[in-house]
Amino acid sequence: MFDKVPLHHRLAVYLGCIEAVLGSFFHAFRLPLTGYVLSLHQIFCLNRATLETDNALNPIKISLAAGLLKLSLPSTKTLTPFVAILMQGILFNIGTLLFGNTIIGCCVGSTISSLWGFIQPLLLISLIMGKPIINGLEAVNAFTEQWHINIFSVLACVVLLKMIFAIIVCFYAFKMSPKKWLTSQERILRSLQRVPFSSIRHKSNYLTFFNMWFIIPTILSIVGIFVTNQNLIAGLKSISLGLVLYVSIMLGLNFIPIHKIMDYLSKQNYRWLMEPCIYGLDLLKKIGERK
């Protein structure tokens, strides 16, 4: 099923399909660390893209096409995954543009790219919750330090651990032979036929916001309001307005005519961007029809 896809589109199609199907499947069942696993998988794909192609901007192009493919599906039509996929591609490309398509450039790009999984939620949380979440985190840290546990040190270790995994992924991508990589792509895409993609199509949209990045910051913000003796009603009102704004923006994407935008781009000499989306959507449609 994958052999008819042109070689220069394969990575974008493959990455987009994995993000769309497995991403939706994992999120629907609330599996932890799904975003970080998919992030490392994207880093692996971008390393392979750097090895197999000469275009210096291919990591960005592949990430943009994969993100657009995921954004065009009803089950994954939320902004944060698209931004994450694109930004990880941009950050990876910084490493290769600075140090070339070498192991050093890819290691630097992989390390920088791995940080976005922490940067994006922190930016969103700080914009939505504001200062109360900082106060809440400091209060929790003061409480846990009686057991000699520093929350900020733990978070720093988690970030460092992911950076180490990103470098390991980079070396593994360089070590894998092209034949083994192509065989792996075909095997993984065939295995997607066993994923109940059609059954989770409507589930993921309703559960998008009820995850740890939604619940934990909200609790921390409420704790921050209490420990600083702020006006409870005013504090909760501020948090609620931020959450309502965030959810409204995310759900508002459902009213954006993505397919019309794609049709327009296809007529404006953006075939490098649109053709992977077309192949990917056709592939996902065939997978859905087999259920």
C-alpha positions as CSV (number, residue, x, y, z in Angstrom):
1,M,0.0,0.0,0.0
2,F,3.0,2.3,0.6
3,D,5.0,1.4,-2.5
4,K,3.0,3.7,-4.8
5,V,3.8,6.8,-2.8
6,P,6.6,8.9,-4.4
7,L,9.9,8.6,-2.5
8,H,10.2,12.3,-1.8
9,H,6.8,12.3,-0.1
10,R,7.1,9.1,1.9
11,L,8.4,10.5,5.2
12,A,5.8,13.2,5.3
13,V,3.0,10.7,4.6
14,Y,4.4,8.2,7.0
15,L,4.9,10.7,9.8
16,G,1.5,12.3,9.3
17,C,-0.3,8.9,9.3
18,I,1.5,7.8,12.5
19,E,0.7,11.1,14.2
20,A,-3.0,10.9,13.1
21,V,-3.8,7.2,13.7
22,L,-1.6,6.2,16.7
23,G,-1.8,9.7,18.2
24,S,-5.6,9.6,18.2
25,F,-5.6,6.0,19.4
26,F,-3.2,6.6,22.3
27,H,-4.9,9.9,23.4
28,A,-8.3,8.2,23.2
29,F,-7.2,5.7,25.8
30,R,-5.4,8.4,27.9
31,L,-2.0,6.6,27.6
32,P,0.6,8.6,29.5
33,L,3.6,10.3,27.7
34,T,2.0,9.8,24.3
35,G,3.2,13.2,23.1
36,Y,6.8,12.6,24.1
37,V,6.9,9.2,22.4
38,L,5.5,10.7,19.2
39,S,8.0,13.6,19.5
40,L,10.9,11.1,19.7
41,H,9.5,9.3,16.7
42,Q,9.3,12.5,14.7
43,I,12.9,13.2,15.6
44,F,13.9,9.8,14.3
45,C,12.1,10.5,11.0
46,L,13.7,13.9,10.6
47,N,17.1,12.3,11.1
48,R,16.4,9.8,8.4
49,A,15.1,12.6,6.1
50,T,18.4,14.4,6.7
51,L,20.4,11.3,5.7
52,E,18.3,10.4,2.6
53,T,17.8,13.9,1.0
54,D,19.9,16.9,0.1
55,N,17.3,19.6,0.6
56,A,18.5,21.6,3.7
57,L,14.9,22.6,4.6
58,N,13.4,19.1,4.3
59,P,12.8,18.7,8.1
60,I,10.6,21.8,8.1
61,K,8.8,20.8,4.9
62,I,8.1,17.2,6.1
63,S,6.9,18.5,9.5
64,L,4.6,21.1,7.9
65,A,3.1,18.6,5.5
66,A,2.6,16.0,8.3
67,G,1.1,18.6,10.6
68,L,-1.3,19.8,7.9
69,L,-2.3,16.2,7.2
70,K,-3.2,15.7,10.9
71,L,-4.9,19.1,11.1
72,S,-7.2,18.2,8.1
73,L,-8.7,15.2,9.9
74,P,-11.9,15.6,11.9
75,S,-10.5,13.5,14.8
76,T,-7.3,15.5,15.2
77,K,-8.5,19.0,14.3
78,T,-6.8,20.8,17.2
79,L,-4.1,23.4,16.9
80,T,-1.6,22.3,19.5
81,P,-0.5,19.0,17.8
82,F,0.0,20.9,14.5
83,V,2.1,23.6,16.2
84,A,4.1,20.9,18.0
85,I,4.9,19.0,14.8
86,L,5.8,22.1,12.9
87,M,7.9,23.7,15.7
88,Q,9.8,20.4,16.3
89,G,10.7,20.4,12.6
90,I,11.8,24.0,12.7
91,L,14.0,23.5,15.8
92,F,15.5,20.3,14.3
93,N,16.4,22.3,11.2
94,I,18.3,24.9,13.3
95,G,20.8,22.2,14.2
96,T,21.3,21.0,10.6
97,L,21.5,24.5,9.2
98,L,24.2,25.5,11.8
99,F,26.3,22.3,11.6
100,G,25.2,20.7,8.3
101,N,23.7,17.3,7.6
102,T,26.3,15.7,9.9
103,I,25.9,13.7,13.1
104,I,26.7,16.8,15.1
105,G,24.1,18.9,13.3
106,C,21.5,16.1,13.8
107,C,22.4,15.7,17.5
108,V,22.1,19.4,18.1
109,G,18.8,19.5,16.1
110,S,17.4,16.5,17.9
111,T,18.3,17.9,21.3
112,I,16.7,21.3,20.6
113,S,13.7,19.7,19.0
114,S,13.1,17.5,22.1
115,L,12.7,20.6,24.3
116,W,9.5,21.8,22.5
117,G,7.4,19.2,24.3
118,F,8.1,21.1,27.5
119,I,8.2,24.6,26.1
120,Q,4.8,24.5,24.4
121,P,2.7,23.5,27.4
122,L,4.6,25.9,29.7
123,L,3.8,28.8,27.3
124,L,0.2,27.8,27.1
125,I,-0.1,27.3,30.8
126,S,1.6,30.6,31.7
127,L,-0.6,32.5,29.2
128,I,-3.8,30.9,30.5
129,M,-3.2,30.5,34.2
130,G,-0.8,33.4,34.8
131,K,0.9,33.9,38.2
132,P,-1.3,31.6,40.3
133,I,0.2,28.5,38.8
134,I,3.7,29.7,39.7
135,N,2.6,30.3,43.3
136,G,0.9,26.9,43.4
137,L,4.0,25.1,42.1
138,E,6.2,26.9,44.7
139,A,3.7,25.8,47.4
140,V,3.9,22.2,46.3
141,N,7.7,22.4,46.2
142,A,7.8,23.8,49.7
143,F,5.6,20.9,50.9
144,T,7.7,18.2,49.1
145,E,11.0,19.5,50.3
146,Q,10.3,18.1,53.8
147,W,11.0,14.8,52.1
148,H,14.1,16.3,50.3
149,I,12.2,16.3,47.0
150,N,12.7,19.4,44.9
151,I,10.0,19.7,42.2
152,F,12.1,21.9,40.0
153,S,15.0,19.5,40.1
154,V,12.7,16.6,39.2
155,L,11.4,18.5,36.2
156,A,15.0,19.3,35.1
157,C,15.9,15.6,35.3
158,V,12.8,14.8,33.1
159,V,13.9,17.3,30.5
160,L,17.5,16.0,30.6
161,L,16.3,12.5,30.2
162,K,14.3,13.3,27.1
163,M,17.3,15.1,25.6
164,I,19.4,12.0,26.2
165,F,16.7,9.8,24.5
166,A,16.7,12.2,21.5
167,I,20.5,11.8,21.1
168,I,20.1,8.0,21.3
169,V,17.4,8.2,18.7
170,C,19.7,10.3,16.5
171,F,22.5,7.7,16.6
172,Y,20.1,4.8,16.0
173,A,18.7,6.6,12.9
174,F,22.2,7.0,11.5
175,K,23.0,3.3,12.2
176,M,19.8,1.9,10.5
177,S,20.2,0.8,6.9
178,P,18.0,2.4,4.2
179,K,16.5,-1.0,3.4
180,K,15.6,-1.8,7.0
181,W,14.1,1.7,7.4
182,L,11.9,1.3,4.3
183,T,10.8,-2.2,5.4
184,S,10.0,-0.8,8.9
185,Q,7.8,2.0,7.4
186,E,5.8,-0.5,5.3
187,R,5.4,-2.9,8.3
188,I,4.2,-0.1,10.6
189,L,1.8,1.3,8.1
190,R,0.3,-2.1,7.4
191,S,-0.1,-2.6,11.2
192,L,-2.2,0.6,11.3
193,Q,-5.0,-1.4,9.6
194,R,-5.5,-3.2,12.9
195,V,-5.9,0.1,14.8
196,P,-9.6,1.0,15.3
197,F,-9.2,4.4,13.7
198,S,-12.8,4.8,12.7
199,S,-14.0,4.0,16.3
200,I,-12.0,6.8,17.9
201,R,-12.8,9.4,15.3
202,H,-15.2,11.3,17.5
203,K,-13.9,10.3,20.9
204,S,-10.6,12.2,20.8
205,N,-12.2,15.6,20.2
206,Y,-14.3,15.4,23.3
207,L,-11.4,14.3,25.5
208,T,-8.7,16.6,24.1
209,F,-8.8,19.0,27.0
210,F,-9.1,16.6,29.8
211,N,-5.5,15.5,30.2
212,M,-2.7,16.1,32.7
213,W,-1.8,19.4,31.0
214,F,-5.3,20.6,31.7
215,I,-6.1,19.2,35.1
216,I,-2.8,19.5,36.9
217,P,-2.2,23.2,36.0
218,T,-5.8,24.0,37.0
219,I,-5.3,22.4,40.4
220,L,-2.0,24.1,40.9
221,S,-3.5,27.5,40.1
222,I,-6.3,27.0,42.6
223,V,-3.7,26.0,45.2
224,G,-1.7,29.2,44.3
225,I,-4.8,31.3,44.9
226,F,-5.3,29.8,48.4
227,V,-1.7,30.1,49.5
228,T,-1.3,33.7,48.5
229,N,-4.7,34.6,50.2
230,Q,-6.0,36.1,46.9
231,N,-9.7,36.7,46.4
232,L,-11.0,33.2,45.5
233,I,-13.8,34.4,43.3
234,A,-11.6,36.8,41.4
235,G,-8.9,34.2,41.0
236,L,-11.2,31.5,39.8
237,K,-12.9,33.9,37.4
238,S,-9.5,34.8,35.9
239,I,-8.6,31.1,35.4
240,S,-12.0,30.3,34.0
241,L,-11.7,33.1,31.4
242,G,-8.3,31.8,30.3
243,L,-9.6,28.3,30.0
244,V,-12.7,29.3,28.1
245,L,-10.6,31.4,25.7
246,Y,-8.2,28.4,25.1
247,V,-11.0,25.9,24.5
248,S,-12.9,28.3,22.3
249,I,-9.8,28.8,20.1
250,M,-9.1,25.1,19.9
251,L,-12.7,24.1,19.0
252,G,-13.0,27.1,16.7
253,L,-10.7,25.2,14.3
254,N,-13.6,23.0,13.5
255,F,-15.2,25.9,11.6
256,I,-12.1,26.7,9.5
257,P,-12.4,25.2,6.0
258,I,-9.2,23.3,6.0
259,H,-10.0,21.4,2.8
260,K,-10.7,24.6,1.0
261,I,-7.4,26.0,2.1
262,M,-5.7,22.8,0.9
263,D,-7.4,23.2,-2.5
264,Y,-6.2,26.8,-2.7
265,L,-2.6,25.8,-1.9
266,S,-2.7,23.0,-4.4
267,K,-3.4,25.6,-7.1
268,Q,-0.7,27.9,-6.0
269,N,2.4,25.7,-6.8
270,Y,2.6,24.2,-3.3
271,R,2.5,20.7,-4.6
272,W,5.4,19.7,-2.3
273,L,3.1,20.5,0.6
274,M,-0.3,19.3,-0.7
275,E,0.7,16.0,-2.4
276,P,1.8,14.3,0.8
277,C,-1.6,15.4,2.4
278,I,-3.5,14.0,-0.6
279,Y,-1.6,10.6,-0.4
280,G,-2.0,10.5,3.3
281,L,-5.7,11.2,3.4
282,D,-6.2,8.6,0.7
283,L,-4.3,6.1,2.7
284,L,-6.2,6.8,5.9
285,K,-9.5,6.5,4.0
286,K,-8.5,3.1,2.8
287,I,-7.5,2.1,6.4
288,G,-10.9,3.3,7.6
289,E,-12.8,1.4,4.9
290,R,-11.2,-1.9,6.0
291,K,-12.7,-1.7,9.5
